[in-house]
Amino acid sequence: MKSWIQKHQLLSFFGLAYAIMFGVLFTFIYLTPSRPLQPWSLIWFLSIFSPSLSALIVTWIIGGTPEIKRLSYSRLAGFRVPDR
């Protein structure tokens, strides 16, 4: 499975993102059919942030924990605002 994900990274990302989003939403609809989805609920966050979760999962599978650390540190610690 890991070798397939390494060869098809973009397809894995989109497939996992859609699987997380629709899996969470369809499970919610199936378990509580008469209850509307409320903004700011856990189900809402999981469906909205499914692309981010998918990106982290695919990155972790391909590169492991060091790649996740490099990704988060390079984006957060590498941001600089120039002095005036």
mmCIF file of the N, C-alpha and C atoms, coordinates in Angstrom:
data_MODEL
# 
_entry.id   MODEL 
# 
loop_
_atom_site.group_PDB 
_atom_site.id 
_atom_site.type_symbol 
_atom_site.label_atom_id 
_atom_site.label_alt_id 
_atom_site.label_comp_id 
_atom_site.label_asym_id 
_atom_site.label_entity_id 
_atom_site.label_seq_id 
_atom_site.pdbx_PDB_ins_code 
_atom_site.Cartn_x 
_atom_site.Cartn_y 
_atom_site.Cartn_z 
_atom_site.occupancy 
_atom_site.B_iso_or_equiv 
_atom_site.pdbx_formal_charge 
_atom_site.auth_seq_id 
_atom_site.auth_comp_id 
_atom_site.auth_asym_id 
_atom_site.auth_atom_id 
_atom_site.pdbx_PDB_model_num 
ATOM 1   N N  . MET A 1 1  ? 0.820   -1.189 0.000  1.00 0.00 ? 1  MET A N  1 
ATOM 2   C CA . MET A 1 1  ? 0.000   0.000  0.000  1.00 0.00 ? 1  MET A CA 1 
ATOM 3   C C  . MET A 1 1  ? 0.871   1.262  0.000  1.00 0.00 ? 1  MET A C  1 
ATOM 4   N N  . LYS A 1 2  ? 1.951   1.241  0.786  1.00 0.00 ? 2  LYS A N  1 
ATOM 5   C CA . LYS A 1 2  ? 2.826   2.406  0.865  1.00 0.00 ? 2  LYS A CA 1 
ATOM 6   C C  . LYS A 1 2  ? 3.472   2.694  -0.486 1.00 0.00 ? 2  LYS A C  1 
ATOM 7   N N  . SER A 1 3  ? 3.885   1.655  -1.198 1.00 0.00 ? 3  SER A N  1 
ATOM 8   C CA . SER A 1 3  ? 4.516   1.876  -2.500 1.00 0.00 ? 3  SER A CA 1 
ATOM 9   C C  . SER A 1 3  ? 3.515   2.446  -3.506 1.00 0.00 ? 3  SER A C  1 
ATOM 10  N N  . TRP A 1 4  ? 2.254   2.014  -3.418 1.00 0.00 ? 4  TRP A N  1 
ATOM 11  C CA . TRP A 1 4  ? 1.235   2.550  -4.326 1.00 0.00 ? 4  TRP A CA 1 
ATOM 12  C C  . TRP A 1 4  ? 0.992   4.029  -4.020 1.00 0.00 ? 4  TRP A C  1 
ATOM 13  N N  . ILE A 1 5  ? 0.945   4.380  -2.740 1.00 0.00 ? 5  ILE A N  1 
ATOM 14  C CA . ILE A 1 5  ? 0.730   5.783  -2.352 1.00 0.00 ? 5  ILE A CA 1 
ATOM 15  C C  . ILE A 1 5  ? 1.913   6.637  -2.787 1.00 0.00 ? 5  ILE A C  1 
ATOM 16  N N  . GLN A 1 6  ? 3.130   6.108  -2.698 1.00 0.00 ? 6  GLN A N  1 
ATOM 17  C CA . GLN A 1 6  ? 4.298   6.869  -3.139 1.00 0.00 ? 6  GLN A CA 1 
ATOM 18  C C  . GLN A 1 6  ? 4.277   7.114  -4.639 1.00 0.00 ? 6  GLN A C  1 
ATOM 19  N N  . LYS A 1 7  ? 3.744   6.178  -5.405 1.00 0.00 ? 7  LYS A N  1 
ATOM 20  C CA . LYS A 1 7  ? 3.667   6.345  -6.856 1.00 0.00 ? 7  LYS A CA 1 
ATOM 21  C C  . LYS A 1 7  ? 2.510   7.243  -7.272 1.00 0.00 ? 7  LYS A C  1 
ATOM 22  N N  . HIS A 1 8  ? 1.437   7.245  -6.505 1.00 0.00 ? 8  HIS A N  1 
ATOM 23  C CA . HIS A 1 8  ? 0.224   7.994  -6.849 1.00 0.00 ? 8  HIS A CA 1 
ATOM 24  C C  . HIS A 1 8  ? -0.145  8.944  -5.709 1.00 0.00 ? 8  HIS A C  1 
ATOM 25  N N  . GLN A 1 9  ? 0.708   9.912  -5.458 1.00 0.00 ? 9  GLN A N  1 
ATOM 26  C CA . GLN A 1 9  ? 0.509   10.803 -4.312 1.00 0.00 ? 9  GLN A CA 1 
ATOM 27  C C  . GLN A 1 9  ? -0.717  11.690 -4.461 1.00 0.00 ? 9  GLN A C  1 
ATOM 28  N N  . LEU A 1 10 ? -0.906  12.270 -5.617 1.00 0.00 ? 10 LEU A N  1 
ATOM 29  C CA . LEU A 1 10 ? -2.034  13.183 -5.813 1.00 0.00 ? 10 LEU A CA 1 
ATOM 30  C C  . LEU A 1 10 ? -3.369  12.441 -5.766 1.00 0.00 ? 10 LEU A C  1 
ATOM 31  N N  . LEU A 1 11 ? -3.426  11.294 -6.400 1.00 0.00 ? 11 LEU A N  1 
ATOM 32  C CA . LEU A 1 11 ? -4.642  10.480 -6.363 1.00 0.00 ? 11 LEU A CA 1 
ATOM 33  C C  . LEU A 1 11 ? -4.939  10.019 -4.938 1.00 0.00 ? 11 LEU A C  1 
ATOM 34  N N  . SER A 1 12 ? -3.904  9.662  -4.193 1.00 0.00 ? 12 SER A N  1 
ATOM 35  C CA . SER A 1 12 ? -4.084  9.262  -2.797 1.00 0.00 ? 12 SER A CA 1 
ATOM 36  C C  . SER A 1 12 ? -4.617  10.422 -1.957 1.00 0.00 ? 12 SER A C  1 
ATOM 37  N N  . PHE A 1 13 ? -4.085  11.606 -2.201 1.00 0.00 ? 13 PHE A N  1 
ATOM 38  C CA . PHE A 1 13 ? -4.537  12.779 -1.453 1.00 0.00 ? 13 PHE A CA 1 
ATOM 39  C C  . PHE A 1 13 ? -6.019  13.046 -1.695 1.00 0.00 ? 13 PHE A C  1 
ATOM 40  N N  . PHE A 1 14 ? -6.411  13.129 -2.974 1.00 0.00 ? 14 PHE A N  1 
ATOM 41  C CA . PHE A 1 14 ? -7.812  13.435 -3.273 1.00 0.00 ? 14 PHE A CA 1 
ATOM 42  C C  . PHE A 1 14 ? -8.744  12.303 -2.837 1.00 0.00 ? 14 PHE A C  1 
ATOM 43  N N  . GLY A 1 15 ? -8.327  11.071 -3.048 1.00 0.00 ? 15 GLY A N  1 
ATOM 44  C CA . GLY A 1 15 ? -9.153  9.944  -2.626 1.00 0.00 ? 15 GLY A CA 1 
ATOM 45  C C  . GLY A 1 15 ? -9.375  9.923  -1.130 1.00 0.00 ? 15 GLY A C  1 
ATOM 46  N N  . LEU A 1 16 ? -8.318  10.169 -0.369 1.00 0.00 ? 16 LEU A N  1 
ATOM 47  C CA . LEU A 1 16 ? -8.441  10.186 1.082  1.00 0.00 ? 16 LEU A CA 1 
ATOM 48  C C  . LEU A 1 16 ? -9.254  11.382 1.563  1.00 0.00 ? 16 LEU A C  1 
ATOM 49  N N  . ALA A 1 17 ? -9.071  12.539 0.939  1.00 0.00 ? 17 ALA A N  1 
ATOM 50  C CA . ALA A 1 17 ? -9.834  13.728 1.327  1.00 0.00 ? 17 ALA A CA 1 
ATOM 51  C C  . ALA A 1 17 ? -11.327 13.512 1.119  1.00 0.00 ? 17 ALA A C  1 
ATOM 52  N N  . TYR A 1 18 ? -11.693 12.982 -0.040 1.00 0.00 ? 18 TYR A N  1 
ATOM 53  C CA . TYR A 1 18 ? -13.113 12.707 -0.293 1.00 0.00 ? 18 TYR A CA 1 
ATOM 54  C C  . TYR A 1 18 ? -13.633 11.589 0.601  1.00 0.00 ? 18 TYR A C  1 
ATOM 55  N N  . ALA A 1 19 ? -12.827 10.580 0.855  1.00 0.00 ? 19 ALA A N  1 
ATOM 56  C CA . ALA A 1 19 ? -13.264 9.474  1.711  1.00 0.00 ? 19 ALA A CA 1 
ATOM 57  C C  . ALA A 1 19 ? -13.517 9.957  3.139  1.00 0.00 ? 19 ALA A C  1 
ATOM 58  N N  . ILE A 1 20 ? -12.636 10.808 3.659  1.00 0.00 ? 20 ILE A N  1 
ATOM 59  C CA . ILE A 1 20 ? -12.842 11.338 5.008  1.00 0.00 ? 20 ILE A CA 1 
ATOM 60  C C  . ILE A 1 20 ? -14.095 12.195 5.050  1.00 0.00 ? 20 ILE A C  1 
ATOM 61  N N  . MET A 1 21 ? -14.229 13.123 4.090  1.00 0.00 ? 21 MET A N  1 
ATOM 62  C CA . MET A 1 21 ? -15.361 14.040 4.109  1.00 0.00 ? 21 MET A CA 1 
ATOM 63  C C  . MET A 1 21 ? -16.695 13.308 3.957  1.00 0.00 ? 21 MET A C  1 
ATOM 64  N N  . PHE A 1 22 ? -16.805 12.497 2.902  1.00 0.00 ? 22 PHE A N  1 
ATOM 65  C CA . PHE A 1 22 ? -18.089 11.833 2.678  1.00 0.00 ? 22 PHE A CA 1 
ATOM 66  C C  . PHE A 1 22 ? -18.343 10.725 3.688  1.00 0.00 ? 22 PHE A C  1 
ATOM 67  N N  . GLY A 1 23 ? -17.294 10.078 4.158  1.00 0.00 ? 23 GLY A N  1 
ATOM 68  C CA . GLY A 1 23 ? -17.472 9.064  5.192  1.00 0.00 ? 23 GLY A CA 1 
ATOM 69  C C  . GLY A 1 23 ? -18.028 9.652  6.470  1.00 0.00 ? 23 GLY A C  1 
ATOM 70  N N  . VAL A 1 24 ? -17.472 10.783 6.883  1.00 0.00 ? 24 VAL A N  1 
ATOM 71  C CA . VAL A 1 24 ? -17.955 11.454 8.100  1.00 0.00 ? 24 VAL A CA 1 
ATOM 72  C C  . VAL A 1 24 ? -19.381 11.961 7.903  1.00 0.00 ? 24 VAL A C  1 
ATOM 73  N N  . LEU A 1 25 ? -19.637 12.614 6.778  1.00 0.00 ? 25 LEU A N  1 
ATOM 74  C CA . LEU A 1 25 ? -20.975 13.182 6.553  1.00 0.00 ? 25 LEU A CA 1 
ATOM 75  C C  . LEU A 1 25 ? -22.048 12.107 6.395  1.00 0.00 ? 25 LEU A C  1 
ATOM 76  N N  . PHE A 1 26 ? -21.763 11.064 5.623  1.00 0.00 ? 26 PHE A N  1 
ATOM 77  C CA . PHE A 1 26 ? -22.762 10.011 5.445  1.00 0.00 ? 26 PHE A CA 1 
ATOM 78  C C  . PHE A 1 26 ? -23.009 9.239  6.735  1.00 0.00 ? 26 PHE A C  1 
ATOM 79  N N  . THR A 1 27 ? -21.975 9.040  7.535  1.00 0.00 ? 27 THR A N  1 
ATOM 80  C CA . THR A 1 27 ? -22.159 8.389  8.830  1.00 0.00 ? 27 THR A CA 1 
ATOM 81  C C  . THR A 1 27 ? -23.024 9.251  9.734  1.00 0.00 ? 27 THR A C  1 
ATOM 82  N N  . PHE A 1 28 ? -22.782 10.556 9.741  1.00 0.00 ? 28 PHE A N  1 
ATOM 83  C CA . PHE A 1 28 ? -23.597 11.467 10.555 1.00 0.00 ? 28 PHE A CA 1 
ATOM 84  C C  . PHE A 1 28 ? -25.047 11.450 10.094 1.00 0.00 ? 28 PHE A C  1 
ATOM 85  N N  . ILE A 1 29 ? -25.258 11.503 8.779  1.00 0.00 ? 29 ILE A N  1 
ATOM 86  C CA . ILE A 1 29 ? -26.627 11.511 8.247  1.00 0.00 ? 29 ILE A CA 1 
ATOM 87  C C  . ILE A 1 29 ? -27.324 10.188 8.541  1.00 0.00 ? 29 ILE A C  1 
ATOM 88  N N  . TYR A 1 30 ? -26.596 9.080  8.443  1.00 0.00 ? 30 TYR A N  1 
ATOM 89  C CA . TYR A 1 30 ? -27.193 7.764  8.699  1.00 0.00 ? 30 TYR A CA 1 
ATOM 90  C C  . TYR A 1 30 ? -27.556 7.596  10.172 1.00 0.00 ? 30 TYR A C  1 
ATOM 91  N N  . LEU A 1 31 ? -26.697 8.071  11.075 1.00 0.00 ? 31 LEU A N  1 
ATOM 92  C CA . LEU A 1 31 ? -26.946 7.876  12.500 1.00 0.00 ? 31 LEU A CA 1 
ATOM 93  C C  . LEU A 1 31 ? -27.963 8.857  13.063 1.00 0.00 ? 31 LEU A C  1 
ATOM 94  N N  . THR A 1 32 ? -28.014 10.060 12.534 1.00 0.00 ? 32 THR A N  1 
ATOM 95  C CA . THR A 1 32 ? -28.967 11.072 13.019 1.00 0.00 ? 32 THR A CA 1 
ATOM 96  C C  . THR A 1 32 ? -29.663 11.716 11.824 1.00 0.00 ? 32 THR A C  1 
ATOM 97  N N  . PRO A 1 33 ? -30.631 11.037 11.212 1.00 0.00 ? 33 PRO A N  1 
ATOM 98  C CA . PRO A 1 33 ? -31.239 11.577 9.985  1.00 0.00 ? 33 PRO A CA 1 
ATOM 99  C C  . PRO A 1 33 ? -32.080 12.834 10.189 1.00 0.00 ? 33 PRO A C  1 
ATOM 100 N N  . SER A 1 34 ? -32.637 13.034 11.358 1.00 0.00 ? 34 SER A N  1 
ATOM 101 C CA . SER A 1 34 ? -33.515 14.190 11.540 1.00 0.00 ? 34 SER A CA 1 
ATOM 102 C C  . SER A 1 34 ? -32.795 15.391 12.146 1.00 0.00 ? 34 SER A C  1 
ATOM 103 N N  . ARG A 1 35 ? -31.558 15.239 12.514 1.00 0.00 ? 35 ARG A N  1 
ATOM 104 C CA . ARG A 1 35 ? -30.822 16.324 13.158 1.00 0.00 ? 35 ARG A CA 1 
ATOM 105 C C  . ARG A 1 35 ? -29.981 17.063 12.124 1.00 0.00 ? 35 ARG A C  1 
ATOM 106 N N  . PRO A 1 36 ? -30.137 18.386 11.995 1.00 0.00 ? 36 PRO A N  1 
ATOM 107 C CA . PRO A 1 36 ? -29.332 19.129 11.010 1.00 0.00 ? 36 PRO A CA 1 
ATOM 108 C C  . PRO A 1 36 ? -27.880 19.273 11.477 1.00 0.00 ? 36 PRO A C  1 
ATOM 109 N N  . LEU A 1 37 ? -27.000 19.447 10.521 1.00 0.00 ? 37 LEU A N  1 
ATOM 110 C CA . LEU A 1 37 ? -25.582 19.637 10.818 1.00 0.00 ? 37 LEU A CA 1 
ATOM 111 C C  . LEU A 1 37 ? -25.360 21.058 11.309 1.00 0.00 ? 37 LEU A C  1 
ATOM 112 N N  . GLN A 1 38 ? -24.827 21.197 12.514 1.00 0.00 ? 38 GLN A N  1 
ATOM 113 C CA . GLN A 1 38 ? -24.596 22.504 13.112 1.00 0.00 ? 38 GLN A CA 1 
ATOM 114 C C  . GLN A 1 38 ? -23.191 22.997 12.773 1.00 0.00 ? 38 GLN A C  1 
ATOM 115 N N  . PRO A 1 39 ? -23.062 24.281 12.440 1.00 0.00 ? 39 PRO A N  1 
ATOM 116 C CA . PRO A 1 39 ? -21.715 24.812 12.235 1.00 0.00 ? 39 PRO A CA 1 
ATOM 117 C C  . PRO A 1 39 ? -20.910 24.722 13.535 1.00 0.00 ? 39 PRO A C  1 
ATOM 118 N N  . TRP A 1 40 ? -19.636 24.563 13.412 1.00 0.00 ? 40 TRP A N  1 
ATOM 119 C CA . TRP A 1 40 ? -18.682 24.482 14.515 1.00 0.00 ? 40 TRP A CA 1 
ATOM 120 C C  . TRP A 1 40 ? -18.816 23.196 15.318 1.00 0.00 ? 40 TRP A C  1 
ATOM 121 N N  . SER A 1 41 ? -19.452 22.174 14.779 1.00 0.00 ? 41 SER A N  1 
ATOM 122 C CA . SER A 1 41 ? -19.487 20.885 15.454 1.00 0.00 ? 41 SER A CA 1 
ATOM 123 C C  . SER A 1 41 ? -18.283 20.057 15.008 1.00 0.00 ? 41 SER A C  1 
ATOM 124 N N  . LEU A 1 42 ? -18.024 18.952 15.691 1.00 0.00 ? 42 LEU A N  1 
ATOM 125 C CA . LEU A 1 42 ? -16.893 18.102 15.349 1.00 0.00 ? 42 LEU A CA 1 
ATOM 126 C C  . LEU A 1 42 ? -17.046 17.538 13.936 1.00 0.00 ? 42 LEU A C  1 
ATOM 127 N N  . ILE A 1 43 ? -18.245 17.164 13.562 1.00 0.00 ? 43 ILE A N  1 
ATOM 128 C CA . ILE A 1 43 ? -18.511 16.641 12.220 1.00 0.00 ? 43 ILE A CA 1 
ATOM 129 C C  . ILE A 1 43 ? -18.205 17.709 11.179 1.00 0.00 ? 43 ILE A C  1 
ATOM 130 N N  . TRP A 1 44 ? -18.592 18.925 11.447 1.00 0.00 ? 44 TRP A N  1 
ATOM 131 C CA . TRP A 1 44 ? -18.339 20.039 10.534 1.00 0.00 ? 44 TRP A CA 1 
ATOM 132 C C  . TRP A 1 44 ? -16.837 20.256 10.363 1.00 0.00 ? 44 TRP A C  1 
ATOM 133 N N  . PHE A 1 45 ? -16.085 20.257 11.481 1.00 0.00 ? 45 PHE A N  1 
ATOM 134 C CA . PHE A 1 45 ? -14.636 20.445 11.398 1.00 0.00 ? 45 PHE A CA 1 
ATOM 135 C C  . PHE A 1 45 ? -13.964 19.314 10.630 1.00 0.00 ? 45 PHE A C  1 
ATOM 136 N N  . LEU A 1 46 ? -14.362 18.074 10.873 1.00 0.00 ? 46 LEU A N  1 
ATOM 137 C CA . LEU A 1 46 ? -13.764 16.956 10.161 1.00 0.00 ? 46 LEU A CA 1 
ATOM 138 C C  . LEU A 1 46 ? -14.034 17.027 8.667  1.00 0.00 ? 46 LEU A C  1 
ATOM 139 N N  . SER A 1 47 ? -15.229 17.455 8.293  1.00 0.00 ? 47 SER A N  1 
ATOM 140 C CA . SER A 1 47 ? -15.530 17.537 6.865  1.00 0.00 ? 47 SER A CA 1 
ATOM 141 C C  . SER A 1 47 ? -14.847 18.748 6.212  1.00 0.00 ? 47 SER A C  1 
ATOM 142 N N  . ILE A 1 48 ? -14.762 19.861 6.904  1.00 0.00 ? 48 ILE A N  1 
ATOM 143 C CA . ILE A 1 48 ? -14.126 21.052 6.345  1.00 0.00 ? 48 ILE A CA 1 
ATOM 144 C C  . ILE A 1 48 ? -12.605 20.871 6.242  1.00 0.00 ? 48 ILE A C  1 
ATOM 145 N N  . PHE A 1 49 ? -12.005 20.282 7.259  1.00 0.00 ? 49 PHE A N  1 
ATOM 146 C CA . PHE A 1 49 ? -10.549 20.136 7.277  1.00 0.00 ? 49 PHE A CA 1 
ATOM 147 C C  . PHE A 1 49 ? -10.081 18.781 6.763  1.00 0.00 ? 49 PHE A C  1 
ATOM 148 N N  . SER A 1 50 ? -10.921 18.072 6.031  1.00 0.00 ? 50 SER A N  1 
ATOM 149 C CA . SER A 1 50 ? -10.505 16.782 5.483  1.00 0.00 ? 50 SER A CA 1 
ATOM 150 C C  . SER A 1 50 ? -9.352  16.896 4.485  1.00 0.00 ? 50 SER A C  1 
ATOM 151 N N  . PRO A 1 51 ? -9.246  17.949 3.666  1.00 0.00 ? 51 PRO A N  1 
ATOM 152 C CA . PRO A 1 51 ? -8.053  18.062 2.813  1.00 0.00 ? 51 PRO A CA 1 
ATOM 153 C C  . PRO A 1 51 ? -6.759  18.244 3.617  1.00 0.00 ? 51 PRO A C  1 
ATOM 154 N N  . SER A 1 52 ? -6.828  18.993 4.690  1.00 0.00 ? 52 SER A N  1 
ATOM 155 C CA . SER A 1 52 ? -5.631  19.173 5.527  1.00 0.00 ? 52 SER A CA 1 
ATOM 156 C C  . SER A 1 52 ? -5.246  17.874 6.213  1.00 0.00 ? 52 SER A C  1 
ATOM 157 N N  . LEU A 1 53 ? -6.241  17.181 6.740  1.00 0.00 ? 53 LEU A N  1 
ATOM 158 C CA . LEU A 1 53 ? -5.961  15.881 7.358  1.00 0.00 ? 53 LEU A CA 1 
ATOM 159 C C  . LEU A 1 53 ? -5.400  14.902 6.342  1.00 0.00 ? 53 LEU A C  1 
ATOM 160 N N  . SER A 1 54 ? -5.966  14.916 5.160  1.00 0.00 ? 54 SER A N  1 
ATOM 161 C CA . SER A 1 54 ? -5.500  14.026 4.098  1.00 0.00 ? 54 SER A CA 1 
ATOM 162 C C  . SER A 1 54 ? -4.059  14.343 3.726  1.00 0.00 ? 54 SER A C  1 
ATOM 163 N N  . ALA A 1 55 ? -3.715  15.607 3.624  1.00 0.00 ? 55 ALA A N  1 
ATOM 164 C CA . ALA A 1 55 ? -2.346  15.991 3.291  1.00 0.00 ? 55 ALA A CA 1 
ATOM 165 C C  . ALA A 1 55 ? -1.370  15.536 4.372  1.00 0.00 ? 55 ALA A C  1 
ATOM 166 N N  . LEU A 1 56 ? -1.744  15.686 5.628  1.00 0.00 ? 56 LEU A N  1 
ATOM 167 C CA . LEU A 1 56 ? -0.880  15.242 6.708  1.00 0.00 ? 56 LEU A CA 1 
ATOM 168 C C  . LEU A 1 56 ? -0.724  13.724 6.716  1.00 0.00 ? 56 LEU A C  1 
ATOM 169 N N  . ILE A 1 57 ? -1.793  12.997 6.464  1.00 0.00 ? 57 ILE A N  1 
ATOM 170 C CA . ILE A 1 57 ? -1.731  11.538 6.461  1.00 0.00 ? 57 ILE A CA 1 
ATOM 171 C C  . ILE A 1 57 ? -0.871  11.031 5.314  1.00 0.00 ? 57 ILE A C  1 
ATOM 172 N N  . VAL A 1 58 ? -1.070  11.581 4.112  1.00 0.00 ? 58 VAL A N  1 
ATOM 173 C CA . VAL A 1 58 ? -0.270  11.150 2.959  1.00 0.00 ? 58 VAL A CA 1 
ATOM 174 C C  . VAL A 1 58 ? 1.197   11.519 3.162  1.00 0.00 ? 58 VAL A C  1 
ATOM 175 N N  . THR A 1 59 ? 1.480   12.695 3.697  1.00 0.00 ? 59 THR A N  1 
ATOM 176 C CA . THR A 1 59 ? 2.856   13.096 3.979  1.00 0.00 ? 59 THR A CA 1 
ATOM 177 C C  . THR A 1 59 ? 3.488   12.173 5.005  1.00 0.00 ? 59 THR A C  1 
ATOM 178 N N  . TRP A 1 60 ? 2.744   11.799 6.028  1.00 0.00 ? 60 TRP A N  1 
ATOM 179 C CA . TRP A 1 60 ? 3.258   10.899 7.059  1.00 0.00 ? 60 TRP A CA 1 
ATOM 180 C C  . TRP A 1 60 ? 3.547   9.511  6.489  1.00 0.00 ? 60 TRP A C  1 
ATOM 181 N N  . ILE A 1 61 ? 2.677   9.015  5.628  1.00 0.00 ? 61 ILE A N  1 
ATOM 182 C CA . ILE A 1 61 ? 2.893   7.696  5.030  1.00 0.00 ? 61 ILE A CA 1 
ATOM 183 C C  . ILE A 1 61 ? 4.130   7.717  4.135  1.00 0.00 ? 61 ILE A C  1 
ATOM 184 N N  . ILE A 1 62 ? 4.314   8.770  3.376  1.00 0.00 ? 62 ILE A N  1 
ATOM 185 C CA . ILE A 1 62 ? 5.429   8.833  2.430  1.00 0.00 ? 62 ILE A CA 1 
ATOM 186 C C  . ILE A 1 62 ? 6.755   9.115  3.139  1.00 0.00 ? 62 ILE A C  1 
ATOM 187 N N  . GLY A 1 63 ? 6.775   10.111 4.022  1.00 0.00 ? 63 GLY A N  1 
ATOM 188 C CA . GLY A 1 63 ? 8.037   10.535 4.610  1.00 0.00 ? 63 GLY A CA 1 
ATOM 189 C C  . GLY A 1 63 ? 8.215   10.245 6.075  1.00 0.00 ? 63 GLY A C  1 
ATOM 190 N N  . GLY A 1 64 ? 7.170   9.838  6.755  1.00 0.00 ? 64 GLY A N  1 
ATOM 191 C CA . GLY A 1 64 ? 7.267   9.560  8.172  1.00 0.00 ? 64 GLY A CA 1 
ATOM 192 C C  . GLY A 1 64 ? 7.195   10.813 9.024  1.00 0.00 ? 64 GLY A C  1 
ATOM 193 N N  . THR A 1 65 ? 7.497   10.635 10.294 1.00 0.00 ? 65 THR A N  1 
ATOM 194 C CA . THR A 1 65 ? 7.438   11.737 11.250 1.00 0.00 ? 65 THR A CA 1 
ATOM 195 C C  . THR A 1 65 ? 8.430   12.857 10.932 1.00 0.00 ? 65 THR A C  1 
ATOM 196 N N  . PRO A 1 66 ? 9.657   12.554 10.481 1.00 0.00 ? 66 PRO A N  1 
ATOM 197 C CA . PRO A 1 66 ? 10.568  13.667 10.150 1.00 0.00 ? 66 PRO A CA 1 
ATOM 198 C C  . PRO A 1 66 ? 10.021  14.590 9.053  1.00 0.00 ? 66 PRO A C  1 
ATOM 199 N N  . GLU A 1 67 ? 9.314   14.034 8.105  1.00 0.00 ? 67 GLU A N  1 
ATOM 200 C CA . GLU A 1 67 ? 8.746   14.864 7.035  1.00 0.00 ? 67 GLU A CA 1 
ATOM 201 C C  . GLU A 1 67 ? 7.625   15.753 7.562  1.00 0.00 ? 67 GLU A C  1 
ATOM 202 N N  . ILE A 1 68 ? 6.834   15.251 8.489  1.00 0.00 ? 68 ILE A N  1 
ATOM 203 C CA . ILE A 1 68 ? 5.775   16.069 9.109  1.00 0.00 ? 68 ILE A CA 1 
ATOM 204 C C  . ILE A 1 68 ? 6.413   17.215 9.899  1.00 0.00 ? 68 ILE A C  1 
ATOM 205 N N  . LYS A 1 69 ? 7.468   16.912 10.646 1.00 0.00 ? 69 LYS A N  1 
ATOM 206 C CA . LYS A 1 69 ? 8.145   17.966 11.411 1.00 0.00 ? 69 LYS A CA 1 
ATOM 207 C C  . LYS A 1 69 ? 8.764   19.004 10.481 1.00 0.00 ? 69 LYS A C  1 
ATOM 208 N N  . ARG A 1 70 ? 9.390   18.548 9.386  1.00 0.00 ? 70 ARG A N  1 
ATOM 209 C CA . ARG A 1 70 ? 9.990   19.479 8.442  1.00 0.00 ? 70 ARG A CA 1 
ATOM 210 C C  . ARG A 1 70 ? 8.922   20.358 7.800  1.00 0.00 ? 70 ARG A C  1 
ATOM 211 N N  . LEU A 1 71 ? 7.800   19.769 7.473  1.00 0.00 ? 71 LEU A N  1 
ATOM 212 C CA . LEU A 1 71 ? 6.703   20.509 6.858  1.00 0.00 ? 71 LEU A CA 1 
ATOM 213 C C  . LEU A 1 71 ? 6.165   21.570 7.806  1.00 0.00 ? 71 LEU A C  1 
ATOM 214 N N  . SER A 1 72 ? 5.905   21.203 9.041  1.00 0.00 ? 72 SER A N  1 
ATOM 215 C CA . SER A 1 72 ? 5.328   22.166 9.983  1.00 0.00 ? 72 SER A CA 1 
ATOM 216 C C  . SER A 1 72 ? 6.343   23.227 10.397 1.00 0.00 ? 72 SER A C  1 
ATOM 217 N N  . TYR A 1 73 ? 7.599   22.847 10.613 1.00 0.00 ? 73 TYR A N  1 
ATOM 218 C CA . TYR A 1 73 ? 8.600   23.832 11.011 1.00 0.00 ? 73 TYR A CA 1 
ATOM 219 C C  . TYR A 1 73 ? 8.944   24.786 9.875  1.00 0.00 ? 73 TYR A C  1 
ATOM 220 N N  . SER A 1 74 ? 9.011   24.287 8.664  1.00 0.00 ? 74 SER A N  1 
ATOM 221 C CA . SER A 1 74 ? 9.373   25.168 7.558  1.00 0.00 ? 74 SER A CA 1 
ATOM 222 C C  . SER A 1 74 ? 8.270   26.179 7.280  1.00 0.00 ? 74 SER A C  1 
ATOM 223 N N  . ARG A 1 75 ? 7.040   25.817 7.507  1.00 0.00 ? 75 ARG A N  1 
ATOM 224 C CA . ARG A 1 75 ? 5.936   26.742 7.258  1.00 0.00 ? 75 ARG A CA 1 
ATOM 225 C C  . ARG A 1 75 ? 5.728   27.716 8.414  1.00 0.00 ? 75 ARG A C  1 
ATOM 226 N N  . LEU A 1 76 ? 5.894   27.243 9.642  1.00 0.00 ? 76 LEU A N  1 
ATOM 227 C CA . LEU A 1 76 ? 5.623   28.106 10.787 1.00 0.00 ? 76 LEU A CA 1 
ATOM 228 C C  . LEU A 1 76 ? 6.839   28.914 11.205 1.00 0.00 ? 76 LEU A C  1 
ATOM 229 N N  . ALA A 1 77 ? 7.992   28.267 11.290 1.00 0.00 ? 77 ALA A N  1 
ATOM 230 C CA . ALA A 1 77 ? 9.185   28.962 11.765 1.00 0.00 ? 77 ALA A CA 1 
ATOM 231 C C  . ALA A 1 77 ? 9.871   29.754 10.658 1.00 0.00 ? 77 ALA A C  1 
ATOM 232 N N  . GLY A 1 78 ? 9.609   29.415 9.410  1.00 0.00 ? 78 GLY A N  1 
ATOM 233 C CA . GLY A 1 78 ? 10.281  30.085 8.306  1.00 0.00 ? 78 GLY A CA 1 
ATOM 234 C C  . GLY A 1 78 ? 9.635   31.391 7.902  1.00 0.00 ? 78 GLY A C  1 
ATOM 235 N N  . PHE A 1 79 ? 8.507   31.747 8.503  1.00 0.00 ? 79 PHE A N  1 
ATOM 236 C CA . PHE A 1 79 ? 7.800   32.970 8.137  1.00 0.00 ? 79 PHE A CA 1 
ATOM 237 C C  . PHE A 1 79 ? 8.439   34.156 8.842  1.00 0.00 ? 79 PHE A C  1 
ATOM 238 N N  . ARG A 1 80 ? 8.888   35.111 8.081  1.00 0.00 ? 80 ARG A N  1 
ATOM 239 C CA . ARG A 1 80 ? 9.517   36.315 8.641  1.00 0.00 ? 80 ARG A CA 1 
ATOM 240 C C  . ARG A 1 80 ? 8.844   37.565 8.088  1.00 0.00 ? 80 ARG A C  1 
ATOM 241 N N  . VAL A 1 81 ? 8.712   38.565 8.946  1.00 0.00 ? 81 VAL A N  1 
ATOM 242 C CA . VAL A 1 81 ? 8.175   39.857 8.539  1.00 0.00 ? 81 VAL A CA 1 
ATOM 243 C C  . VAL A 1 81 ? 9.340   40.832 8.503  1.00 0.00 ? 81 VAL A C  1 
ATOM 244 N N  . PRO A 1 82 ? 9.570   41.493 7.373  1.00 0.00 ? 82 PRO A N  1 
ATOM 245 C CA . PRO A 1 82 ? 10.712  42.403 7.295  1.00 0.00 ? 82 PRO A CA 1 
ATOM 246 C C  . PRO A 1 82 ? 10.520  43.638 8.168  1.00 0.00 ? 82 PRO A C  1 
ATOM 247 N N  . ASP A 1 83 ? 11.640  44.129 8.698  1.00 0.00 ? 83 ASP A N  1 
ATOM 248 C CA . ASP A 1 83 ? 11.614  45.358 9.494  1.00 0.00 ? 83 ASP A CA 1 
ATOM 249 C C  . ASP A 1 83 ? 11.480  46.560 8.588  1.00 0.00 ? 83 ASP A C  1 
ATOM 250 N N  . ARG A 1 84 ? 10.912  47.597 9.114  1.00 0.00 ? 84 ARG A N  1 
ATOM 251 C CA . ARG A 1 84 ? 10.763  48.834 8.341  1.00 0.00 ? 84 ARG A CA 1 
ATOM 252 C C  . ARG A 1 84 ? 11.677  49.897 8.840  1.00 0.00 ? 84 ARG A C  1 
# 
